[in-house]
Amino acid sequence: MKPFLLQIAEYIKANYAKDLSNICIVVPGKRSIVFLKKYLASLYEKPFFAPAFFSIEDFFSSITGISMAKKEEQLLMLYQIHLSLMADKKEKEQTQLHEFSGHAQLMINDFNEIDTSLSDTDILFSSLYSIKELSLFGKQEEELTDFQKNYLTFFKELSIYYKQFTNNLLQQNKGYQGLIYRKAAENISLYIEKLHYSKYIFTGFNALTKAEEVVVEYLLNENKLDYLIDADAFYTKDKIHEAGRFIRHVQKSIFKNQPLPFMGNYFAESPKKIHIIGLPQSVIQAKFLNEILEQIQVFDNTLENTAVIPADETLLLPVLHSIDTTDVNITMGYPVKRTVLYQLLSNYLIALENRDKFNRNSLQRTNIKLYHKDLFIFFNNPYIRSITENKENHQTDISELLQKKARLFYAEQDYKQLTVSLSPHLQTLFVELFYSPNTVVSVCKQVQALLLEIQENISLNFIQQETLHLLHNYIDELQNNISRFMSIDITSFRFLFENYISELSISFQSDATTGLQILGLLETRTLDFKNIILLSVNENILPAGKATNSFIPYDVKTHFGLQTYKGRDAIFSYHFYRLLQRAENVYLLYSLDARKGDMEKSRFIYQLKNELKSFNNIEIAENIIAYPPIKTEAETFFCIRKTEKILAELKQQKYSASSISTYLECELRFYFRYVLRLEEKNMATVEDMLQSDTIGTVIHNVLEAAVENGHFKRMNNAEIEQSVCTFICKNDKLKLTKEDLLYEKNYLVFQIIVKYIGAYIKYIQPSEKDFIIEQTEQKLEQTLLVDNTLIALEGYIDRVDLRNGIKRIIDYKTGKINDTDLKLKDMETVFDGKHAKAFQLLFYAYLYYKQYKSNCLEAEIVSFRNIRTPYILSIDKGTKLSENMLSCFEDVLIQIIGAILDPETPFTQTTNPDKCKYCPYKDFCRK
């Protein structure tokens, strides 16, 4: 079927072939101009003077001479007005830009809608204030709270903001879209008189704002207008169909119900196949795209007349990764905010903002400290990791150093030590990045220096180069705009950077009229394709939903003719149906992602199925493409065969209670942890809080130091605090300072440790006459003959004491203990993999027995969560660990270690799924 723009080109040639240079063609978007020029050129066999082409925004800007002010420039100007009003009222506290920005964005959006609708601003703002005043009807002024007074004052001053804002912009010959449209509508006769065009051809418009209607109506009355629509009688003649709502309005109000040219019957006459496909997740739509493209190439042999339209623009990158992009035209542009370079700068600004928060009371630069997580994120960025490689290509991994040092904050001197392995140039750069004066000018300078370093030292691809170039220019422009208006803090600067960077996108260079087209829905205006693939046809994406941010209530908007969510829905409904009207093969993909509550099939799909079911020329097929759950090999078990190398490693092992308990719980985890030696703890970042293993270590050390002549020394709270502080600060892993212990969660945990120790010493001291402490933190080592191989065993006993003539093996625990953990019915239960604490106690008792030949032992856990409850190991209701029992333990232990060393017994995964929930290796074995 002939494309709409080709029909327009033929119309222009047929009617204005001799006067093309005096024709002005106005279209909804710039992309339409590219295709229309192509079609016009194809109709002429010789050079010709082309007509003038404008998008609607450029047309109004051109005739008024008013340029579009950038959004951040508008915000800064409005903020300056706000500060002036606050100064007039002698407000004590100055509102920061980021605090005012929420109101400012709504104000600018409302001002834009008010102007495009040509509303009387005096009446509108006065009515709005009266409505807000009525909401507090019945209250005297003295009864109003400060919040309510400020609320009313704000709405009373809206008209002042509007007048000053528009005046300031116009003085600079700048404006926002609505202001430019208002000025064009108010002075259209003067502007048109200055232009030489004999005819204005408005092409492919659907919804016109009130300002646009005034211009169109004026040109029509002057006999200078051709208004060419692109619509189908199917939805325009249906008086309730939202897709034709605005065309019906224009036809009635401007053209007095006269027929409009290029009205078609495409839905009723042209054959179509509409495929409605539901897929489990959004990203799978991109993966499924290849299959659709292959189907199209089977019957078309080309993708020349095919368009892929992601309604959700976040799918652009997955789409590009899923298809062959050799012959693809991409016009959507890739958002800069989704690049790694943007993330680097954003994280850097967050680090500076956190620096100010944490050092709010610091008066000297030397006292400024940086938060460790901010540094970790910065140095773990791929760009920073790349430029910190030295000439030998050996990477100085500062993020790893941050983990090892495990400090919470870094003063400048500590930071210099952290970066000492870098070149002097890089070290200076990184120090200045974080410790330079806290001004926007200084920050912009450091950002530009960082971008220059990346540009000079990293080989960048096209997207990376374009991103760097755009960010470099944007930082310069942002700094210039800020310097023109006022000085702002880092938080406000970050707000500007993060919010307005979303306006930037990376353009992909290609022939816009050939190959597979990937474009946004709004870019499809006036364009036609034989094959349409529309992704993310989900409610709240297409259409966008009812959510609206405005100070103006719905009923006020309706009264003054401002656009509401119903108008937006009607606009997108038109785009949707117009896109389909000439297409022959349509694929509508939507997500069934159950993880997102708003992932519902778009109502447009329901409408299509209901409205087109009576059309014999249209075939609609609906499918749900599901995938079966991925099956793990749980039935056959994931296992590791023992090689000679593995067996050699197993024989060299020193077996502890923890390693054997791990084997009993899951043999595969034992293999990962003790054979491959894969670290279990996630070291992605330093923990803010002292962790459980650290807490236990500190308690052990303090209690060991508190033993004197077989008893615990009497210690007051201050002495315990001093001892705890000393051992924490001595910890090589943490390297914390006393100041670090005053930091929020650390201070809380510090006090918990002090409380645990103080409570335990206070509890145990009255009974010190009954027992004596013989050993603390004792390391025991023994060997065990297993299948003619001597195997080393080792263990650390927290305390051995003598109480009422009975030797006791004591183990300290800070975690939760249950009675059932230590009450076992027989020896076999100790080795069932479910009683690790009991196995540990018995293992320690066995090592002690082997070394000192001491029998009649008891084993007990001291729980610091419940120090008054004794947790004594009990087997078959007996607490005494006799020589017989320990000999039995040895026999079973030999069998267990024998199985570990058996070359014919592979390491297999556990069959108990509860053991896999928190296992750090569960992804390896697909549990």
URLINFEN-V636149 format. One record per residue. RES is the residue in one small letter. SS is DSSP state (alpha for helix, beta for strand, coil for the rest). OMEGA is omega in radians with two decimals (NA if undefined). Layout:
((RES,SS,OMEGA) (RES,SS,OMEGA))
This chain:
((m,coil,-3.06) (k,coil,3.14) (p,coil,-3.12) (f,alpha,-3.08) (l,alpha,3.04) (l,alpha,3.07) (q,alpha,3.11) (i,alpha,3.12) (a,alpha,3.11) (e,alpha,3.11) (y,alpha,-3.14) (i,alpha,3.14) (k,alpha,-3.10) (a,alpha,-3.02) (n,alpha,-3.03) (y,alpha,-3.06) (a,alpha,-3.07) (k,alpha,-3.04) (d,alpha,-3.05) (l,alpha,-3.06) (s,alpha,3.14) (n,alpha,-3.13) (i,beta,3.06) (c,beta,-3.11) (i,beta,-3.12) (v,beta,-3.09) (v,beta,-3.10) (p,coil,-3.07) (g,coil,-3.06) (k,alpha,-3.10) (r,alpha,3.11) (s,alpha,-3.10) (i,alpha,-3.12) (v,alpha,-3.10) (f,alpha,-3.13) (l,alpha,3.07) (k,alpha,3.13) (k,alpha,-3.12) (y,alpha,3.11) (l,alpha,-3.14) (a,alpha,-3.13) (s,alpha,-3.12) (l,alpha,-3.12) (y,coil,3.13) (e,coil,-3.14) (k,coil,3.14) (p,coil,3.13) (f,coil,3.08) (f,coil,-3.05) (a,coil,3.03) (p,coil,3.07) (a,beta,-3.14) (f,beta,3.09) (f,beta,2.80) (s,beta,-3.07) (i,alpha,3.13) (e,alpha,-3.14) (d,alpha,-3.14) (f,alpha,-3.14) (f,alpha,3.12) (s,alpha,-3.11) (s,alpha,-3.06) (i,alpha,3.13) (t,alpha,-3.06) (g,coil,-3.14) (i,coil,-3.14) (s,beta,-3.12) (m,beta,3.06) (a,coil,3.11) (k,coil,-3.03) (k,alpha,-3.14) (e,alpha,3.08) (e,alpha,3.10) (q,alpha,-3.13) (l,alpha,-3.11) (l,alpha,3.13) (m,alpha,3.12) (l,alpha,3.11) (y,alpha,3.10) (q,alpha,3.08) (i,alpha,3.13) (h,alpha,3.14) (l,alpha,3.13) (s,alpha,3.12) (l,alpha,3.12) (m,alpha,3.13) (a,alpha,3.12) (d,alpha,3.14) (k,coil,3.11) (k,coil,3.08) (e,coil,-3.10) (k,coil,-3.08) (e,coil,3.13) (q,coil,3.10) (t,coil,3.09) (q,coil,-3.06) (l,alpha,-3.10) (h,alpha,3.09) (e,alpha,-3.13) (f,alpha,-2.97) (s,alpha,-3.14) (g,alpha,3.07) (h,alpha,-3.06) (a,alpha,-3.13) (q,alpha,3.12) (l,alpha,3.14) (m,alpha,-3.13) (i,alpha,3.11) (n,alpha,3.14) (d,alpha,3.10) (f,alpha,-3.13) (n,alpha,3.14) (e,alpha,3.13) (i,alpha,-3.10) (d,alpha,3.13) (t,alpha,3.12) (s,coil,3.13) (l,coil,-3.14) (s,coil,3.05) (d,coil,-3.00) (t,alpha,-3.14) (d,alpha,-3.13) (i,alpha,-3.09) (l,alpha,-3.10) (f,alpha,3.09) (s,alpha,3.12) (s,alpha,-3.13) (l,alpha,3.12) (y,alpha,-3.14) (s,alpha,3.12) (i,alpha,3.13) (k,alpha,3.12) (e,alpha,3.12) (l,alpha,3.14) (s,coil,3.10) (l,coil,-3.09) (f,coil,3.08) (g,coil,-3.14) (k,coil,3.03) (q,coil,-3.07) (e,alpha,-3.13) (e,alpha,3.12) (e,alpha,-3.09) (l,coil,3.03) (t,coil,3.09) (d,alpha,3.13) (f,alpha,-3.13) (q,alpha,3.09) (k,alpha,3.11) (n,alpha,3.12) (y,alpha,3.13) (l,alpha,3.14) (t,alpha,-3.13) (f,alpha,-3.11) (f,alpha,3.07) (k,alpha,-3.09) (e,alpha,-3.12) (l,alpha,-3.14) (s,alpha,3.10) (i,alpha,3.08) (y,alpha,-3.08) (y,alpha,-3.06) (k,alpha,-3.14) (q,alpha,-3.12) (f,alpha,-3.12) (t,alpha,3.12) (n,alpha,-3.14) (n,alpha,3.12) (l,alpha,-3.08) (l,alpha,3.08) (q,alpha,3.09) (q,coil,-3.11) (n,coil,3.12) (k,beta,3.12) (g,beta,2.95) (y,coil,-3.00) (q,alpha,-3.10) (g,alpha,-3.14) (l,alpha,3.11) (i,alpha,3.13) (y,alpha,-3.14) (r,alpha,-3.13) (k,alpha,3.10) (a,alpha,-3.11) (a,alpha,-3.09) (e,alpha,-3.05) (n,coil,-3.01) (i,alpha,-3.10) (s,alpha,3.12) (l,alpha,-3.11) (y,alpha,-3.08) (i,alpha,3.13) (e,alpha,-3.09) (k,coil,-3.08) (l,coil,-3.04) (h,coil,-3.03) (y,coil,3.12) (s,coil,-3.12) (k,beta,3.08) (y,beta,-3.11) (i,beta,3.08) (f,beta,-2.93) (t,beta,2.97) (g,coil,-3.13) (f,coil,3.12) (n,coil,-3.13) (a,coil,3.07) (l,coil,2.99) (t,coil,3.14) (k,alpha,3.12) (a,alpha,3.10) (e,alpha,3.11) (e,alpha,3.14) (v,alpha,3.14) (v,alpha,-3.13) (v,alpha,-3.12) (e,alpha,3.11) (y,alpha,-3.14) (l,alpha,3.11) (l,alpha,3.14) (n,alpha,3.12) (e,coil,-3.13) (n,coil,-3.13) (k,coil,-3.01) (l,beta,2.82) (d,beta,-3.11) (y,beta,-3.01) (l,beta,-3.09) (i,coil,3.03) (d,coil,-3.04) (a,beta,-3.13) (d,beta,3.14) (a,alpha,-3.12) (f,alpha,-3.10) (y,alpha,3.12) (t,alpha,-3.14) (k,coil,3.04) (d,coil,-2.98) (k,coil,-3.13) (i,coil,-3.11) (h,coil,-3.04) (e,alpha,-3.13) (a,alpha,-3.13) (g,alpha,-3.03) (r,alpha,-3.04) (f,alpha,3.09) (i,alpha,3.08) (r,alpha,3.14) (h,alpha,-3.13) (v,alpha,-3.13) (q,alpha,-3.10) (k,alpha,-2.99) (s,alpha,-3.07) (i,coil,-3.05) (f,coil,3.03) (k,coil,3.09) (n,coil,3.03) (q,coil,3.11) (p,coil,3.09) (l,coil,-3.11) (p,coil,3.09) (f,coil,2.97) (m,beta,-3.06) (g,beta,3.04) (n,coil,-2.99) (y,alpha,-3.14) (f,alpha,-3.08) (a,alpha,-2.98) (e,alpha,-3.04) (s,coil,3.11) (p,coil,-3.14) (k,beta,2.96) (k,beta,-3.13) (i,beta,-3.12) (h,beta,3.11) (i,beta,-2.98) (i,beta,3.05) (g,beta,-3.13) (l,beta,-2.99) (p,coil,-3.08) (q,coil,-3.10) (s,alpha,-3.05) (v,alpha,3.14) (i,alpha,3.04) (q,alpha,3.13) (a,alpha,3.13) (k,alpha,-3.12) (f,alpha,-3.09) (l,alpha,-3.13) (n,alpha,-3.13) (e,alpha,3.12) (i,alpha,-3.14) (l,alpha,3.09) (e,alpha,3.09) (q,alpha,-3.14) (i,alpha,-3.11) (q,alpha,3.11) (v,alpha,-3.09) (f,alpha,-3.12) (d,alpha,-3.12) (n,coil,-3.11) (t,coil,3.03) (l,coil,-3.06) (e,coil,-3.06) (n,coil,-3.08) (t,beta,3.12) (a,beta,3.01) (v,beta,-3.03) (i,beta,3.05) (p,beta,3.10) (a,coil,3.02) (d,coil,-3.00) (e,alpha,3.10) (t,alpha,3.13) (l,alpha,-3.09) (l,alpha,-3.10) (l,alpha,3.05) (p,alpha,3.11) (v,alpha,-3.12) (l,alpha,3.12) (h,alpha,-3.03) (s,alpha,-3.05) (i,coil,3.05) (d,coil,-3.06) (t,coil,-3.12) (t,coil,-3.10) (d,coil,-3.08) (v,beta,3.04) (n,beta,-3.08) (i,beta,-3.11) (t,coil,-3.11) (m,coil,-3.03) (g,coil,-3.13) (y,beta,-3.07) (p,beta,3.12) (v,alpha,-3.07) (k,alpha,3.12) (r,alpha,-3.12) (t,coil,3.14) (v,alpha,-3.14) (l,alpha,3.06) (y,alpha,3.14) (q,alpha,3.12) (l,alpha,-3.11) (l,alpha,3.12) (s,alpha,3.12) (n,alpha,3.10) (y,alpha,3.13) (l,alpha,3.06) (i,alpha,3.12) (a,alpha,3.11) (l,alpha,3.11) (e,alpha,3.10) (n,alpha,3.10) (r,alpha,3.14) (d,alpha,-3.13) (k,alpha,-3.07) (f,alpha,-3.08) (n,coil,-3.06) (r,coil,-3.10) (n,coil,-3.11) (s,coil,-3.08) (l,coil,-3.07) (q,coil,-3.13) (r,alpha,-3.11) (t,alpha,-3.13) (n,alpha,-3.06) (i,coil,-3.14) (k,beta,-3.13) (l,beta,-3.14) (y,beta,-3.00) (h,alpha,-3.11) (k,alpha,3.10) (d,alpha,3.10) (l,alpha,-3.13) (f,alpha,-3.14) (i,alpha,-3.13) (f,alpha,-3.07) (f,alpha,3.09) (n,coil,3.08) (n,coil,-3.09) (p,alpha,3.14) (y,alpha,-3.14) (i,alpha,3.09) (r,alpha,-3.13) (s,alpha,-3.07) (i,alpha,3.07) (t,coil,3.04) (e,beta,3.13) (n,coil,-3.04) (k,coil,3.12) (e,coil,3.14) (n,coil,3.08) (h,coil,-3.03) (q,beta,3.01) (t,coil,-3.02) (d,coil,-3.11) (i,alpha,3.10) (s,alpha,3.09) (e,alpha,3.09) (l,alpha,3.10) (l,alpha,3.11) (q,alpha,-3.09) (k,alpha,-3.14) (k,alpha,3.04) (a,coil,3.05) (r,coil,3.09) (l,coil,-3.11) (f,beta,-3.12) (y,beta,2.99) (a,beta,-3.04) (e,alpha,-3.13) (q,alpha,3.09) (d,alpha,-3.14) (y,alpha,3.10) (k,alpha,3.08) (q,alpha,3.13) (l,alpha,-3.07) (t,coil,-3.03) (v,coil,-3.12) (s,coil,3.12) (l,coil,3.08) (s,coil,3.14) (p,alpha,3.14) (h,alpha,-3.12) (l,alpha,-3.14) (q,alpha,3.10) (t,alpha,3.13) (l,alpha,-3.07) (f,alpha,3.08) (v,alpha,-3.14) (e,alpha,3.12) (l,alpha,-3.02) (f,alpha,-3.07) (y,alpha,3.07) (s,coil,-3.13) (p,coil,-3.02) (n,coil,3.06) (t,coil,-3.14) (v,alpha,3.14) (v,alpha,3.14) (s,alpha,-3.14) (v,alpha,3.11) (c,alpha,3.11) (k,alpha,-3.13) (q,alpha,3.11) (v,alpha,3.14) (q,alpha,3.09) (a,alpha,3.11) (l,alpha,3.11) (l,alpha,3.10) (l,alpha,3.12) (e,alpha,3.12) (i,alpha,-3.12) (q,alpha,-3.05) (e,alpha,-2.99) (n,alpha,-3.14) (i,coil,3.06) (s,coil,-3.02) (l,coil,3.03) (n,coil,-3.05) (f,alpha,-3.10) (i,alpha,-3.13) (q,alpha,3.12) (q,alpha,3.14) (e,alpha,3.12) (t,alpha,-3.14) (l,alpha,-3.13) (h,alpha,-3.14) (l,alpha,-3.14) (l,alpha,3.12) (h,alpha,-3.14) (n,alpha,-3.11) (y,alpha,3.12) (i,alpha,3.11) (d,alpha,-3.12) (e,alpha,-3.13) (l,alpha,3.12) (q,alpha,3.13) (n,alpha,3.14) (n,alpha,-3.14) (i,alpha,-3.10) (s,alpha,3.12) (r,alpha,-3.01) (f,alpha,-3.03) (m,coil,3.04) (s,coil,-3.12) (i,coil,-3.14) (d,coil,-3.07) (i,alpha,3.14) (t,alpha,3.12) (s,alpha,3.09) (f,alpha,3.10) (r,alpha,3.10) (f,alpha,3.12) (l,alpha,-3.12) (f,alpha,-3.04) (e,alpha,-3.08) (n,alpha,-3.06) (y,alpha,3.02) (i,alpha,3.12) (s,alpha,3.10) (e,alpha,-3.08) (l,coil,3.06) (s,beta,-3.12) (i,beta,-3.14) (s,coil,3.09) (f,coil,-3.07) (q,coil,3.11) (s,coil,3.09) (d,coil,-3.02) (a,coil,-3.03) (t,coil,-3.12) (t,coil,3.07) (g,coil,3.07) (l,beta,-3.10) (q,beta,3.02) (i,beta,-3.02) (l,coil,3.11) (g,coil,-3.07) (l,alpha,-3.13) (l,alpha,3.12) (e,alpha,-3.13) (t,alpha,-3.12) (r,coil,-3.12) (t,coil,-3.11) (l,coil,-3.14) (d,coil,3.12) (f,coil,3.11) (k,coil,-3.10) (n,beta,-3.12) (i,beta,3.03) (i,beta,-3.09) (l,beta,-3.10) (l,beta,3.08) (s,coil,3.07) (v,coil,-3.10) (n,beta,3.07) (e,coil,-3.06) (n,coil,2.94) (i,coil,3.08) (l,coil,-0.05) (p,coil,-2.96) (a,coil,3.13) (g,coil,-3.01) (k,coil,-3.06) (a,coil,3.11) (t,coil,3.12) (n,coil,-3.08) (s,coil,3.01) (f,coil,-3.03) (i,coil,-3.14) (p,coil,-3.09) (y,alpha,-3.08) (d,alpha,3.08) (v,alpha,3.09) (k,alpha,-3.13) (t,alpha,-3.11) (h,alpha,-3.07) (f,alpha,3.06) (g,coil,3.09) (l,coil,-3.09) (q,coil,3.06) (t,coil,3.14) (y,alpha,3.12) (k,alpha,3.10) (g,alpha,3.12) (r,alpha,3.12) (d,alpha,-3.14) (a,alpha,3.12) (i,alpha,-3.12) (f,alpha,3.06) (s,alpha,3.10) (y,alpha,-3.14) (h,alpha,-3.11) (f,alpha,-3.09) (y,alpha,3.12) (r,alpha,3.12) (l,alpha,-3.08) (l,alpha,-2.90) (q,alpha,3.11) (r,coil,-3.10) (a,coil,3.11) (e,coil,3.13) (n,beta,-3.07) (v,beta,3.09) (y,beta,3.13) (l,beta,-3.10) (l,beta,3.09) (y,beta,-3.07) (s,beta,3.07) (l,coil,-3.01) (d,coil,-3.10) (a,coil,-3.13) (r,coil,-3.13) (k,coil,-3.06) (g,coil,-3.09) (d,coil,-3.13) (m,coil,3.13) (e,coil,3.09) (k,beta,-3.11) (s,coil,3.10) (r,alpha,3.07) (f,alpha,3.12) (i,alpha,3.11) (y,alpha,3.13) (q,alpha,-3.14) (l,alpha,-3.10) (k,alpha,-3.11) (n,alpha,-3.03) (e,alpha,-3.02) (l,coil,-3.08) (k,coil,-3.13) (s,coil,-3.14) (f,coil,-3.13) (n,coil,-3.10) (n,coil,-3.10) (i,beta,3.12) (e,beta,-3.13) (i,beta,3.10) (a,beta,-3.13) (e,beta,3.14) (n,beta,2.98) (i,beta,-3.13) (i,beta,3.13) (a,coil,3.05) (y,coil,3.13) (p,coil,3.09) (p,coil,-3.13) (i,coil,-3.12) (k,coil,2.98) (t,coil,3.14) (e,coil,-3.07) (a,coil,-3.09) (e,coil,-3.10) (t,coil,-3.14) (f,coil,3.03) (f,coil,-3.07) (c,beta,3.13) (i,beta,3.08) (r,coil,-3.09) (k,coil,3.07) (t,coil,3.11) (e,alpha,3.13) (k,alpha,3.13) (i,alpha,3.14) (l,alpha,3.12) (a,alpha,3.11) (e,alpha,-3.12) (l,alpha,-3.13) (k,alpha,3.14) (q,alpha,-3.09) (q,coil,2.88) (k,beta,-3.02) (y,beta,3.13) (s,coil,3.09) (a,alpha,-3.12) (s,alpha,-3.09) (s,alpha,-3.14) (i,alpha,3.08) (s,alpha,3.10) (t,alpha,3.12) (y,alpha,-3.12) (l,alpha,3.12) (e,alpha,3.14) (c,coil,-3.10) (e,alpha,-3.11) (l,alpha,3.09) (r,alpha,3.06) (f,alpha,-3.14) (y,alpha,-3.12) (f,alpha,-3.00) (r,alpha,-2.97) (y,alpha,3.07) (v,alpha,3.09) (l,coil,3.14) (r,coil,3.04) (l,coil,-3.10) (e,coil,-3.11) (e,coil,-3.01) (k,coil,3.10) (n,coil,-3.09) (m,coil,-3.12) (a,coil,3.13) (t,coil,3.05) (v,coil,-3.13) (e,coil,3.06) (d,coil,-3.00) (m,coil,3.00) (l,coil,-3.03) (q,coil,-3.02) (s,alpha,-3.14) (d,alpha,3.10) (t,alpha,3.11) (i,alpha,3.13) (g,alpha,-3.13) (t,alpha,-3.12) (v,alpha,3.13) (i,alpha,3.11) (h,alpha,-3.09) (n,alpha,-3.12) (v,alpha,-3.13) (l,alpha,3.09) (e,alpha,-3.13) (a,alpha,-3.10) (a,coil,-3.13) (v,beta,3.14) (e,beta,-3.12) (n,coil,3.04) (g,coil,3.13) (h,beta,3.07) (f,beta,3.10) (k,coil,3.04) (r,coil,-3.08) (m,coil,3.04) (n,coil,-3.03) (n,alpha,-3.13) (a,alpha,3.13) (e,alpha,3.10) (i,alpha,3.12) (e,alpha,-3.14) (q,alpha,-3.13) (s,alpha,3.12) (v,alpha,-3.14) (c,alpha,-3.14) (t,alpha,-3.09) (f,alpha,3.09) (i,alpha,-3.10) (c,alpha,3.09) (k,alpha,-3.07) (n,coil,-3.08) (d,coil,-3.11) (k,coil,-3.06) (l,coil,-3.08) (k,coil,3.12) (l,coil,3.06) (t,coil,3.09) (k,coil,3.14) (e,coil,3.12) (d,alpha,-3.11) (l,alpha,3.09) (l,alpha,-3.07) (y,coil,3.00) (e,alpha,-3.02) (k,alpha,3.12) (n,alpha,3.13) (y,alpha,3.12) (l,alpha,-3.13) (v,alpha,3.09) (f,alpha,-3.14) (q,alpha,3.09) (i,alpha,3.12) (i,alpha,3.13) (v,alpha,-3.14) (k,alpha,3.13) (y,alpha,-3.06) (i,alpha,-3.14) (g,alpha,-3.14) (a,alpha,-3.10) (y,alpha,3.14) (i,alpha,3.12) (k,alpha,-3.12) (y,alpha,-2.98) (i,alpha,-3.07) (q,alpha,3.12) (p,coil,-3.10) (s,coil,-3.07) (e,alpha,3.13) (k,alpha,-3.06) (d,alpha,-3.09) (f,beta,3.10) (i,beta,3.14) (i,beta,-3.12) (e,beta,-3.07) (q,beta,3.04) (t,beta,3.09) (e,beta,-3.07) (q,beta,3.06) (k,beta,3.13) (l,beta,3.12) (e,beta,3.10) (q,beta,3.04) (t,beta,-3.11) (l,beta,-3.13) (l,beta,3.14) (v,beta,3.14) (d,coil,3.09) (n,coil,3.09) (t,beta,3.09) (l,beta,-3.12) (i,beta,-3.12) (a,beta,3.06) (l,beta,3.10) (e,beta,3.11) (g,beta,3.12) (y,beta,3.14) (i,beta,-3.10) (d,beta,-3.13) (r,beta,2.97) (v,beta,3.12) (d,beta,3.13) (l,beta,-3.11) (r,beta,-3.12) (n,coil,3.08) (g,coil,-3.12) (i,beta,3.07) (k,beta,-3.14) (r,beta,3.02) (i,beta,-3.06) (i,beta,3.07) (d,beta,-3.13) (y,beta,3.09) (k,beta,3.06) (t,coil,3.14) (g,coil,-3.10) (k,coil,3.11) (i,coil,3.05) (n,coil,3.12) (d,alpha,-3.08) (t,alpha,3.14) (d,alpha,-3.00) (l,coil,3.12) (k,beta,-3.03) (l,beta,-3.08) (k,coil,3.14) (d,coil,-3.09) (m,alpha,-3.11) (e,alpha,-3.12) (t,alpha,3.13) (v,alpha,-3.04) (f,coil,-3.08) (d,coil,3.12) (g,coil,-3.11) (k,coil,-3.06) (h,coil,-3.06) (a,alpha,-3.11) (k,alpha,3.11) (a,alpha,3.12) (f,alpha,-3.12) (q,alpha,3.13) (l,alpha,-3.12) (l,alpha,3.10) (f,alpha,3.12) (y,alpha,3.12) (a,alpha,3.13) (y,alpha,3.13) (l,alpha,3.14) (y,alpha,3.12) (y,alpha,-3.11) (k,alpha,-3.08) (q,alpha,-3.02) (y,alpha,3.13) (k,coil,-3.12) (s,coil,3.10) (n,coil,-3.06) (c,coil,3.14) (l,beta,2.92) (e,beta,3.12) (a,beta,-3.04) (e,beta,3.03) (i,beta,3.00) (v,beta,3.13) (s,beta,-3.12) (f,coil,3.05) (r,coil,-3.12) (n,coil,-2.98) (i,coil,-3.08) (r,coil,-3.14) (t,coil,3.10) (p,coil,3.09) (y,beta,-3.03) (i,beta,3.10) (l,coil,-3.11) (s,beta,3.11) (i,beta,-3.09) (d,coil,3.09) (k,coil,3.11) (g,beta,-3.12) (t,coil,-3.13) (k,coil,3.12) (l,beta,-3.06) (s,coil,3.09) (e,alpha,3.13) (n,alpha,-3.10) (m,alpha,-3.13) (l,alpha,3.06) (s,alpha,3.08) (c,alpha,3.10) (f,alpha,-3.14) (e,alpha,-3.13) (d,alpha,-3.13) (v,alpha,3.13) (l,alpha,3.09) (i,alpha,3.12) (q,alpha,-3.12) (i,alpha,-3.14) (i,alpha,3.06) (g,alpha,3.09) (a,alpha,3.10) (i,alpha,-3.09) (l,alpha,-3.08) (d,coil,-3.11) (p,coil,-3.11) (e,coil,-3.13) (t,coil,-3.11) (p,coil,3.01) (f,beta,-3.13) (t,beta,-3.12) (q,coil,-3.12) (t,coil,3.08) (t,coil,3.14) (n,coil,-3.07) (p,alpha,3.12) (d,alpha,3.14) (k,alpha,-3.05) (c,alpha,-3.00) (k,coil,-3.06) (y,coil,3.14) (c,coil,-3.13) (p,coil,-3.10) (y,coil,-3.02) (k,coil,3.11) (d,coil,-3.14) (f,coil,-3.08) (c,coil,3.02) (r,coil,3.08) (k,coil,NA))
